[in-house]
Every structure is written in structure tokens, then in C-alpha cells.
Amino acid sequence: MKEYDVLIVGGGVAGSVAAKFAAKGGLKTLFIEKKKTPRNKPCSGIQFNYLEKIIGEKVPPSRLCNNQLDRIEMHFPNGRHVTAPFAMLNFMRKPFDDWLNTIAKEYGAEFRDECEYVRHDETSDHVVVTVRTGGKPENDEQVKARYLVEATGLMPAIRKIIRPCDFSAKYTGGALNYYINGTADLNPRTLYQFWNIEWNNTMFAWAYNKTLDDGKDYWVVGTGCNDSNIKERQEAFYKHVKEKFHVEGEIVKKEGYTVTIDLLSKDRVWLGRERVLATGDAAGLIDTVRGVGMDAAALSGRLVAKAILKADKNGTNALDEYSALMKRVVKQTRDNQKREIGEYKTNDELQAHLNKHMAKTGIGMFVQSFLNVFRSAEQQKLLPP
Ligand SMILES: Cc1cc2nc3c(=O)[nH]c(=O)nc-3n(C[C@H](O)[C@H](O)[C@H](O)COP(=O)(O)OP(=O)(O)OC[C@H]3O[C@@H](n4cnc5c(N)ncnc54)[C@H](O)[C@@H]3O)c2cc1C
């Protein structure tokens, strides 16, 4: 049986960043990804520039979309809009995550794709994990590790076994993107956000420009919600954007995602138990108020590796170390969970809320974004604050 210090399940943002920092710290690390890589991941692929600081690497231009973002335009239920300069990274997850996988490998982590977690047994000082290669049970293999890191995203494989109580029988939410090959009266360097509970009852619906595998640019129109009406909401929003911004062209790709983690549960954020540590979306660090998740995923990946290294050095408990390092992020996620816009029953209520809080949030964005330049990677304030 092969033995490792850490086995990380999931080759997305959280898993790759955890693998990089675990291997960098001298831990014998294996990270596995169930899909063949490079793999696609439904995601808008937009992030604050501080993501590079958390990852500890500068994203090469070849991994970014042709159009980077330098402006945000917010449209409100009352028909008004505001626009502000704000630079953000714009990438597709396929080249981006492939690059993250490569970095972790360069630091010495062993990587296997088309390899999935099946089950595990825990003892007081290690875990034995059954992994399956190529989807074939006859390829099942047991791997021993001192720590098992769950980084499997919105459909957490390990948490589902350990804590089935955290999941709903029905979908608790989802998102849908249309990729359009055509023209629009939109600026390809602007991120458009549309606040309206008929289109999105958790945050805002969106439109922006993306580069697909063929190197060409496409308009993306999409939305999300925390109920099962995603198609109706998306169609209504798409109709609005087509009329208002003269979007014309063929939909060449539809990409969607559904969630079964109970987003309303007070236990949504869960960092693990004993030798099993959870990161990213699998840990419930999904934050629909902030509207992004890769920064929390990357930070949790970096901090889980730090926690294991610290526990080894000091003879302490890794979960305690991890919980202490994650305190700020967990608090922010839990606080935001209480503020999700699903609680507004009408657009008038939502508008009143935006009138009250938008200016403060906007100022907070600029101030915290400026302060982040001087903060260490691990102390980054996740935006919006
Ligand atoms: C439509 C949509 C748009 C979004 N837009 C943005 C955005 O613009 N900006 C932003 O910051 N965030 C965005 N997010 C959120 C962001 O995608 C997630 O927060 C982020 O990907 C979480 O990273 P992760 O590493 O936890 O999970 P993931 O990136 O999902 O990675 C998990 C990996 O684990 C693998 N896996 C699953 N099960 C197993 C198994 N049993 N064995 C082995 N591997 C397994 C999966 O194949 C996957 O590759 C968006 C999400 C959605 C759904």
C-alpha cells in the first residue's frame, strides 16, 4: 500500500493550492482528480487580483481570457445603474485549473487524474482510502495517508458519507450560463451585474465576455438561484439582456450546475473531523453574497496545508490549527449566509436594502482592496468585505 502524508481529493482550486503548499512544505502529497484533465468546470472564472497573492503565483497571460475586466456596471431593480472602474482577472477554468495542477506537480506533489475517491476508514493516526482509476472497480487501490483533505467542490464526496445530514434530497440551488457567438451593445472589459429577484434570488444575474478553447470571444449571460426555477429565471433574464443590449447570435453552449448542500443549514460551513479536513466549496465556503468562491477555496487550500505543517511541528491537532487559521473566513461566510438576498420578497424590498448598503459596500471594496496590497497572502480580506 502506498503511503503519503496527505491525500487531497479534488484537483480544482482548493485541491491544487493545498497540494502546492503541502508539497512545498515537505509533505509527501498525492492529489487526485476524478475527471480527465484538463477538465471543464462550470464557473464564471472572474476573480479579484488578490487571488494571485493567495496562490503565490502570477497567472500567465496564456491562461487568461483575451479581455480582462477593468469595470463593473451594476443594474438595479428600479432601472438605474452605476458603473465604477475595478480591475479583475477573467479566465476559463479549464486552462486555469490545468495551470494550477501543473504548479502543484512542479513543487513535488504527485497527481493522478481520472482517479476518484470511493471510501475511507479512519484510525487515530491515519486514514486508508480506496481510490478508483478510470471508473473501473477492478482498478481499486488502497492508499494510506496521515491526513485526508476533501476538496471535491459543490458535490462533496467525503462529506456526503460522513455527514449526510448536511444535504437535501432536492436541489437547493443552481446556476446556468449561455455562451453566445454574436454581437451585443456591451463592453467586453466590463462585468455587468443585474440585481432583480425575478432573475436571481440569491445575488445578481450577470453578463460578460469569455474566450473559449477555439481562442474566440463569446458573450456569456447567466444567473443562479436557491430554488429549482433556474431555467425560467435564466430565460426571463436572457430576454431582458437581448432586448436592452441587442444581444444577437447563436447560443453555442449552455452550462449549468446544481447544488445539494443545504445552503440554509447553520452547519453549512464544516471544516472536518479528526484527520479529515474540508476545503473550498466542500467545506461550505460558498458565499452567494460575495458572488465568488475561488478566493475562499484557494485560501482554505493554502491554510489547510499550513495547519498540517504547524500540527506536525508543534505536536498539536491539525483540525484545531486549521479552525484557528480559518476563523475570519468562516465568520465572514456565516455572517453573509444570514444576509443572502433570498430574504427579500419583492424588488422594492431589495432596492431599499441596496439603497441602504451599496455605497458603504462600494467604499469598503476600494478601501479593503487597497489594504490587501499591503496584507500578507494569508491575511487577505475577501471581497466584497
Ligand atoms: C456557475 C458558477 C459560476 C461561478 N462563478 C464564479 C466566479 O466568477 N468567481 C469565483 O471566484 N467563483 C465562482 N464560482 C464558484 C467557484 O466555482 C467555486 O467556489 C470554486 O470552484 C470552488 O473550488 P473547489 O476547489 O472547492 O471546487 P471545484 O473547483 O469544483 O473542484 C472540485 C474538484 O473535485 C473533483 N471531484 C469531485 N468528486 C471527486 C471524487 N470523488 N474524487 C476525485 N475528485 C473529485 C471535481 O471533478 C472537481 O474537479 C462559480 C460557481 C458556479 C457554479
The ligand as an SDF file (V2000), in Angstrom:
LIG
                    3D

 53 58  0  0  0  0  0  0  0  0999 V2000
  -21.9640   28.8140  -12.4950 C   0  0  0  0  0  0  0  0  0  0  0  0
  -20.9430   29.2000  -11.4630 C   0  0  0  0  0  0  0  0  0  0  0  0
  -20.2500   30.3940  -11.6170 C   0  0  0  0  0  0  0  0  0  0  0  0
  -19.2620   30.7340  -10.6900 C   0  0  0  0  0  0  0  0  0  0  0  0
  -18.5340   31.8820  -10.8990 N   0  0  0  0  0  0  0  0  0  0  0  0
  -17.5210   32.1950  -10.0650 C   0  0  0  0  0  0  0  0  0  0  0  0
  -16.6830   33.3200  -10.3230 C   0  0  0  0  0  0  0  0  0  0  0  0
  -16.8300   34.0350  -11.3010 O   0  0  0  0  0  0  0  0  0  0  0  0
  -15.6750   33.5720   -9.4500 N   0  0  0  0  0  0  0  0  0  0  0  0
  -15.4370   32.7790   -8.3690 C   0  0  0  0  0  0  0  0  0  0  0  0
  -14.4900   33.0530   -7.6210 O   0  0  0  0  0  0  0  0  0  0  0  0
  -16.2240   31.7200   -8.1000 N   0  0  0  0  0  0  0  0  0  0  0  0
  -17.2330   31.3970   -8.9260 C   0  0  0  0  0  0  0  0  0  0  0  0
  -17.9870   30.2830   -8.6990 N   0  0  0  0  0  0  0  0  0  0  0  0
  -17.6670   29.4500   -7.5400 C   0  0  0  0  0  0  0  0  0  0  0  0
  -16.4110   28.6280   -7.8160 C   0  0  0  0  0  0  0  0  0  0  0  0
  -16.5810   27.8850   -8.9980 O   0  0  0  0  0  0  0  0  0  0  0  0
  -16.1460   27.6690   -6.6570 C   0  0  0  0  0  0  0  0  0  0  0  0
  -16.2370   28.3780   -5.4380 O   0  0  0  0  0  0  0  0  0  0  0  0
  -14.7550   27.0330   -6.7590 C   0  0  0  0  0  0  0  0  0  0  0  0
  -14.6170   26.3230   -7.9580 O   0  0  0  0  0  0  0  0  0  0  0  0
  -14.5520   26.0890   -5.5810 C   0  0  0  0  0  0  0  0  0  0  0  0
  -13.3330   25.4190   -5.7380 O   0  0  0  0  0  0  0  0  0  0  0  0
  -13.1420   23.9590   -5.1440 P   0  0  0  0  0  0  0  0  0  0  0  0
  -11.7240   23.6200   -5.3870 O   0  0  0  0  0  0  0  0  0  0  0  0
  -13.7010   23.9050   -3.7890 O   0  0  0  0  0  0  0  0  0  0  0  0
  -14.0840   23.0360   -6.0510 O   0  0  0  0  0  0  0  0  0  0  0  0
  -14.0110   22.7190   -7.6070 P   0  0  0  0  0  0  0  0  0  0  0  0
  -13.2920   23.7900   -8.3270 O   0  0  0  0  0  0  0  0  0  0  0  0
  -15.4030   22.3840   -8.0160 O   0  0  0  0  0  0  0  0  0  0  0  0
  -13.1180   21.4160   -7.6920 O   0  0  0  0  0  0  0  0  0  0  0  0
  -13.5580   20.1840   -7.1730 C   0  0  0  0  0  0  0  0  0  0  0  0
  -12.9130   19.0680   -7.9710 C   0  0  0  0  0  0  0  0  0  0  0  0
  -13.0990   17.8280   -7.3010 O   0  0  0  0  0  0  0  0  0  0  0  0
  -13.3320   16.8310   -8.2660 C   0  0  0  0  0  0  0  0  0  0  0  0
  -14.0040   15.7040   -7.6090 N   0  0  0  0  0  0  0  0  0  0  0  0
  -15.3000   15.6270   -7.2170 C   0  0  0  0  0  0  0  0  0  0  0  0
  -15.5480   14.4350   -6.6600 N   0  0  0  0  0  0  0  0  0  0  0  0
  -14.4000   13.7330   -6.6930 C   0  0  0  0  0  0  0  0  0  0  0  0
  -14.0180   12.4290   -6.2750 C   0  0  0  0  0  0  0  0  0  0  0  0
  -14.8930   11.5840   -5.7030 N   0  0  0  0  0  0  0  0  0  0  0  0
  -12.7380   12.0330   -6.4480 N   0  0  0  0  0  0  0  0  0  0  0  0
  -11.8280   12.8640   -7.0410 C   0  0  0  0  0  0  0  0  0  0  0  0
  -12.1410   14.1050   -7.4780 N   0  0  0  0  0  0  0  0  0  0  0  0
  -13.4080   14.5450   -7.2950 C   0  0  0  0  0  0  0  0  0  0  0  0
  -14.1900   17.5450   -9.3070 C   0  0  0  0  0  0  0  0  0  0  0  0
  -14.1640   16.8640  -10.5480 O   0  0  0  0  0  0  0  0  0  0  0  0
  -13.5290   18.9140   -9.3670 C   0  0  0  0  0  0  0  0  0  0  0  0
  -12.5320   18.9860  -10.3490 O   0  0  0  0  0  0  0  0  0  0  0  0
  -18.9850   29.9100   -9.6010 C   0  0  0  0  0  0  0  0  0  0  0  0
  -19.6980   28.7110   -9.4420 C   0  0  0  0  0  0  0  0  0  0  0  0
  -20.6590   28.3500  -10.3630 C   0  0  0  0  0  0  0  0  0  0  0  0
  -21.3860   27.0500  -10.1970 C   0  0  0  0  0  0  0  0  0  0  0  0
  1  2  1  0
  2  3  1  0
  2 52  2  0
  3  4  2  0
  4  5  1  0
  4 50  1  0
  5  6  2  0
  6  7  1  0
  6 13  1  0
  7  8  2  0
  7  9  1  0
  9 10  1  0
 10 11  2  0
 10 12  1  0
 12 13  2  0
 13 14  1  0
 14 15  1  0
 14 50  1  0
 15 16  1  0
 16 17  1  0
 16 18  1  0
 18 19  1  0
 18 20  1  0
 20 21  1  0
 20 22  1  0
 22 23  1  0
 23 24  1  0
 24 25  2  0
 24 26  1  0
 24 27  1  0
 27 28  1  0
 28 29  2  0
 28 30  1  0
 28 31  1  0
 31 32  1  0
 32 33  1  0
 33 34  1  0
 33 48  1  0
 34 35  1  0
 35 36  1  0
 35 46  1  0
 36 37  1  0
 36 45  1  0
 37 38  2  0
 38 39  1  0
 39 40  1  0
 39 45  2  0
 40 41  1  0
 40 42  2  0
 42 43  1  0
 43 44  2  0
 44 45  1  0
 46 47  1  0
 46 48  1  0
 48 49  1  0
 50 51  2  0
 51 52  1  0
 52 53  1  0
M  END
$$$$
